[in-house]
């Protein structure tokens, strides 16, 4: 049985490439951080209780409950939020870091995190979604460490959604049990098969990562994951068109689209994404089941997957690399 929660780099031998975090087990220490927006105390406490029910020893970072003294959309000062994350990652006794919520703010701390110290520390399980995409991108580019795009424990979408809780728990503790990922609305947009390493996350944050020195473009053969929330169709069009013009999709092997909650008429969103991306000549899955949707999947970033989009067989899914070969 594999000891890592995440497969190593494609083509790597035993121990080659960046070290992936191991799967979690009862008794592991976990730290909750708030790199973006301020937390709702009720959701935070309920989320901590869920993590503890998994057998984790959970502590809340010193500044996670803070609010910025001037900007009420931020959880504490930039320096304090960055410091909480740096300290948690550099603590050798911490196995996992859970981002409590998104909102906005992760971009502001990227240049304040001690990336040299983090690179020298053991790898950690790192989970979060939405605005946390900014951190996923830099962690992937700087460290090559796989991360998890999934429900955030300090939000209603986690504490009030047992299915989302279980999807995250299974990936972190029992990856063999959740190797095939697909949601009830998943469909083929462009048929085909592809294999590659996952990149991406929240569309608007992926766009924010273009043109900055610490975020690399997708490596050739990548599987791109994209989702968003509360963005009008014309803004999704804008974001995707910009990525196309910036060369973001050059050489990618496939695309898995997640949810588009409160993004206007879904048929319009689907039509514009088919219009913008359908000509790339790669297989595309529509509504795989990750993002801001009910029962959201926890999807690993930076790992090898197989994308299968077969409308004849009614299959639209990702399979983690451990099932391949």
C-alpha positions as CSV (number, residue, x, y, z in Angstrom):
1,X,0.0,0.0,0.0
2,X,1.5,3.4,-1.0
3,X,2.7,5.5,2.0
4,X,2.2,8.8,0.2
5,X,-1.1,10.5,-0.3
6,X,0.0,11.7,-3.6
7,X,1.9,10.0,-6.5
8,X,5.4,11.3,-7.3
9,X,6.3,13.2,-10.5
10,X,5.5,11.3,-13.7
11,X,8.4,9.1,-14.8
12,X,10.2,9.4,-11.5
13,X,11.7,6.5,-9.7
14,X,11.5,5.7,-6.0
15,X,12.5,8.8,-4.2
16,X,13.1,10.9,-7.3
17,X,11.9,14.5,-7.7
18,X,10.2,16.5,-5.0
19,X,9.1,14.7,-1.9
20,X,5.3,14.4,-1.6
21,X,3.5,14.5,1.7
22,X,2.4,11.2,3.2
23,X,-1.2,10.4,3.7
24,X,-2.6,11.5,7.1
25,X,-3.3,9.2,10.0
26,X,-5.0,9.6,13.4
27,X,-2.8,11.4,15.9
28,X,-1.2,13.7,13.3
29,X,-1.0,17.4,14.1
30,X,-2.7,19.9,11.9
31,X,-2.8,23.6,11.9
32,X,-5.6,25.8,10.7
33,X,-4.5,29.1,9.0
34,X,-6.5,32.0,7.6
35,X,-4.4,33.4,4.6
36,X,-7.3,35.3,3.1
37,X,-10.6,36.5,4.5
38,X,-11.8,36.8,8.1
39,X,-13.3,33.7,9.7
40,X,-16.8,33.1,11.1
41,X,-16.2,31.8,14.6
42,X,-19.1,29.4,14.5
43,X,-17.9,27.7,11.3
44,X,-14.3,27.7,12.5
45,X,-15.2,25.8,15.7
46,X,-17.5,23.3,13.9
47,X,-14.8,22.7,11.3
48,X,-12.2,22.1,14.0
49,X,-14.5,19.6,15.6
50,X,-14.9,17.7,12.3
51,X,-11.1,17.5,11.9
52,X,-10.7,16.3,15.4
53,X,-13.3,13.6,14.7
54,X,-10.9,12.3,12.1
55,X,-8.4,11.8,14.8
56,X,-6.2,14.8,14.1
57,X,-4.7,16.9,16.8
58,X,-5.8,20.4,15.7
59,X,-4.6,23.8,16.6
60,X,-5.7,27.2,15.3
61,X,-2.8,29.4,14.2
62,X,-2.2,32.4,16.5
63,X,-3.6,35.0,14.1
64,X,-6.3,33.0,12.3
65,X,-9.0,34.6,14.4
66,X,-7.7,38.2,13.7
67,X,-9.2,40.9,11.6
68,X,-7.2,43.5,9.8
69,X,-7.3,46.8,11.6
70,X,-8.2,48.8,8.4
71,X,-9.4,46.3,5.8
72,X,-12.3,44.2,7.2
73,X,-12.1,41.8,4.2
74,X,-8.8,40.4,5.5
75,X,-8.1,38.1,8.4
76,X,-5.3,39.9,10.3
77,X,-2.4,41.8,8.9
78,X,-0.5,40.5,5.9
79,X,2.7,39.9,7.9
80,X,0.7,37.9,10.6
81,X,-1.1,35.8,8.0
82,X,2.2,35.0,6.2
83,X,3.9,34.3,9.5
84,X,1.3,31.8,10.6
85,X,1.7,29.9,7.4
86,X,5.5,30.0,7.4
87,X,5.6,28.8,11.1
88,X,3.1,26.0,10.5
89,X,5.0,24.7,7.4
90,X,8.4,24.9,9.1
91,X,7.2,23.0,12.3
92,X,8.5,19.4,11.8
93,X,5.8,18.0,14.0
94,X,3.0,19.4,11.8
95,X,1.7,17.0,9.2
96,X,-1.1,19.1,7.6
97,X,-2.2,22.7,7.1
98,X,-5.8,23.5,6.5
99,X,-6.8,26.9,5.0
100,X,-10.0,27.9,6.8
101,X,-11.6,30.0,4.1
102,X,-11.1,32.0,0.9
103,X,-12.4,35.4,0.1
104,X,-9.5,37.6,-0.8
105,X,-6.0,38.2,0.6
106,X,-3.7,35.3,-0.3
107,X,-2.1,37.3,-3.1
108,X,-1.1,39.9,-0.5
109,X,1.1,37.5,1.5
110,X,3.0,35.7,-1.3
111,X,6.0,38.1,-1.0
112,X,6.0,37.9,2.8
113,X,6.2,34.1,3.2
114,X,9.7,32.7,3.9
115,X,9.9,30.4,0.9
116,X,13.5,29.5,1.5
117,X,12.6,28.2,5.0
118,X,9.6,26.4,3.7
119,X,11.6,24.7,0.9
120,X,14.0,23.4,3.5
121,X,11.2,22.0,5.7
122,X,9.5,18.6,5.3
123,X,6.5,18.6,2.9
124,X,3.0,19.1,4.4
125,X,-0.5,18.2,3.3
126,X,-1.9,21.6,2.3
127,X,-5.6,22.1,1.6
128,X,-7.7,25.0,0.5
129,X,-9.6,26.3,-2.6
130,X,-11.0,29.4,-4.1
131,X,-8.6,32.3,-3.2
132,X,-6.1,29.8,-1.9
133,X,-5.4,29.0,-5.6
134,X,-2.8,31.8,-5.3
135,X,-0.9,29.7,-2.8
136,X,-1.3,26.5,-4.7
137,X,0.3,28.0,-7.7
138,X,3.4,29.3,-5.9
139,X,3.8,26.1,-3.8
140,X,3.6,24.1,-7.0
141,X,6.0,26.3,-8.9
142,X,8.6,26.8,-6.1
143,X,8.4,23.5,-4.3
144,X,6.8,21.0,-6.7
145,X,4.9,19.8,-3.7
146,X,1.4,18.3,-4.4
147,X,-1.5,20.1,-2.7
148,X,-5.2,19.6,-2.4
149,X,-8.0,21.8,-3.9
150,X,-11.0,21.0,-1.7
151,X,-13.6,22.2,0.7
152,X,-12.3,24.7,3.4
153,X,-13.0,23.7,6.9
154,X,-14.1,27.1,8.3
155,X,-17.0,27.5,5.8
156,X,-20.6,26.5,5.6
157,X,-19.7,24.5,2.4
158,X,-17.7,22.2,4.7
159,X,-19.4,22.1,8.1
160,X,-22.9,21.8,6.6
161,X,-22.0,19.4,3.8
162,X,-21.1,15.8,5.0
163,X,-20.4,14.7,1.5
164,X,-17.7,17.4,1.0
165,X,-16.2,16.5,4.4
166,X,-16.0,12.8,3.4
167,X,-14.5,13.6,0.0
168,X,-11.7,15.5,1.6
169,X,-11.2,13.0,4.4
170,X,-11.0,10.1,2.0
171,X,-8.4,11.8,-0.2
172,X,-6.2,12.7,2.8
173,X,-6.5,9.5,4.7
174,X,-7.5,6.8,2.2
175,X,-6.4,7.8,-1.3
176,X,-6.9,4.3,-2.6
177,X,-10.6,4.6,-1.9
178,X,-11.1,7.8,-3.9
179,X,-9.0,7.3,-6.9
180,X,-11.8,7.8,-9.4
181,X,-13.2,11.4,-9.2
182,X,-16.4,12.4,-10.9
183,X,-19.6,14.3,-9.8
184,X,-23.3,13.7,-10.7
185,X,-23.3,16.5,-13.3
186,X,-20.0,15.5,-15.0
187,X,-20.3,15.2,-18.8
188,X,-18.0,15.1,-21.8
189,X,-17.6,18.5,-23.5
190,X,-14.9,17.2,-25.9
191,X,-14.3,13.5,-26.0
192,X,-10.9,11.9,-25.6
193,X,-8.3,10.5,-23.2
194,X,-5.3,12.3,-21.6
195,X,-2.7,11.7,-19.0
196,X,-0.7,14.4,-17.2
197,X,-0.2,16.4,-14.0
198,X,-2.9,18.6,-12.6
199,X,-2.6,22.4,-12.4
200,X,-5.0,25.2,-12.0
201,X,-7.8,26.0,-9.6
202,X,-10.0,29.1,-9.4
203,X,-10.1,30.7,-12.8
204,X,-9.8,34.4,-11.7
205,X,-6.8,33.5,-9.5
206,X,-5.1,31.5,-12.3
207,X,-5.4,34.7,-14.4
208,X,-3.8,36.7,-11.5
209,X,-0.8,34.3,-11.6
210,X,0.1,35.1,-15.2
211,X,3.1,37.3,-15.7
212,X,4.5,37.0,-12.2
213,X,8.0,35.5,-11.6
214,X,7.1,32.9,-9.1
215,X,4.3,31.1,-11.0
216,X,5.3,28.9,-13.9
217,X,3.0,28.2,-16.8
218,X,1.6,24.7,-17.0
219,X,4.2,22.2,-18.0
220,X,3.6,20.4,-21.4
221,X,1.1,17.6,-21.0
222,X,-0.7,19.1,-18.0
223,X,-4.3,18.5,-17.1
224,X,-5.8,21.9,-16.3
225,X,-8.6,22.3,-13.7
226,X,-10.7,25.4,-13.7
227,X,-13.8,26.6,-11.8
228,X,-15.2,29.9,-10.5
229,X,-18.0,31.5,-8.5
230,X,-20.1,34.7,-8.8
231,X,-18.5,35.7,-12.1
232,X,-20.7,36.8,-15.0
233,X,-20.3,35.0,-18.3
234,X,-18.6,38.0,-19.9
235,X,-16.0,38.0,-17.2
236,X,-15.3,34.2,-17.6
237,X,-15.0,34.9,-21.3
238,X,-12.5,37.7,-20.5
239,X,-10.4,35.5,-18.2
240,X,-10.3,32.5,-20.6
241,X,-9.6,34.7,-23.6
242,X,-6.7,36.3,-21.7
243,X,-5.2,32.9,-20.8
244,X,-5.5,31.8,-24.4
245,X,-3.7,34.9,-25.7
246,X,-1.1,34.5,-22.9
247,X,-0.3,31.0,-24.1
248,X,-1.5,29.3,-20.9
249,X,-3.1,26.4,-22.7
250,X,-0.2,25.7,-25.1
251,X,0.8,22.0,-24.8
252,X,-1.8,21.1,-22.2
253,X,-3.2,17.5,-22.6
254,X,-6.7,18.0,-21.2
255,X,-9.1,20.2,-19.2
256,X,-11.5,19.4,-16.4
257,X,-14.0,22.1,-15.7
258,X,-15.5,22.3,-12.2
259,X,-18.6,24.2,-10.9
260,X,-19.7,27.7,-12.0
261,X,-22.0,28.6,-9.0
262,X,-23.8,32.0,-9.4
263,X,-22.1,32.6,-12.7
264,X,-25.3,33.3,-14.6
265,X,-27.0,30.9,-16.9
266,X,-25.1,27.7,-17.0
267,X,-25.9,26.9,-20.6
268,X,-24.4,30.2,-21.5
269,X,-21.3,29.5,-19.5
270,X,-21.0,26.0,-21.1
271,X,-21.4,27.5,-24.5
272,X,-18.8,30.1,-24.1
273,X,-16.3,27.7,-22.6
274,X,-16.9,25.3,-25.5
275,X,-16.4,28.2,-27.9
276,X,-13.2,29.4,-26.2
277,X,-11.6,26.0,-25.4
278,X,-13.2,23.5,-27.8
279,X,-10.7,24.4,-30.5
280,X,-7.7,23.4,-28.5
281,X,-8.1,19.8,-29.7
282,X,-7.8,18.3,-26.2
283,X,-10.5,16.3,-24.2
284,X,-12.6,18.5,-21.9
285,X,-14.9,17.5,-19.0
286,X,-17.8,19.7,-18.0
287,X,-18.9,20.0,-14.4
288,X,-16.5,17.4,-12.9
289,X,-17.7,18.2,-9.4
290,X,-15.0,20.4,-7.8
291,X,-15.3,24.0,-6.8
292,X,-18.0,25.9,-5.0
293,X,-20.7,23.3,-5.5
294,X,-22.5,21.0,-3.0
295,X,-20.6,17.7,-2.3
296,X,-17.5,19.2,-3.8
297,X,-14.7,16.8,-4.7
298,X,-11.3,17.2,-3.2
299,X,-8.9,17.2,-6.2
300,X,-5.1,17.0,-5.9
301,X,-2.9,19.5,-7.7
302,X,0.6,18.6,-9.0
303,X,-0.1,14.9,-9.4
304,X,-0.5,12.6,-12.4
305,X,-4.0,11.7,-13.4
306,X,-5.8,10.1,-16.3
307,X,-8.7,12.1,-17.8
308,X,-11.4,10.0,-19.5
309,X,-14.1,11.7,-21.5
310,X,-16.1,9.0,-23.3
311,X,-19.7,10.0,-24.0
312,X,-20.5,6.6,-25.5
313,X,-19.7,4.9,-22.3
314,X,-21.1,7.7,-20.2
315,X,-17.8,8.3,-18.5
316,X,-16.4,11.7,-17.6
317,X,-13.8,11.3,-14.8
318,X,-10.3,11.7,-13.5
319,X,-8.3,8.8,-12.2
320,X,-5.4,9.3,-9.9
321,X,-2.0,8.2,-11.1
322,X,-1.8,5.2,-8.7
323,X,-4.3,3.4,-10.9
324,X,-2.2,3.9,-14.0
325,X,0.2,1.3,-15.5
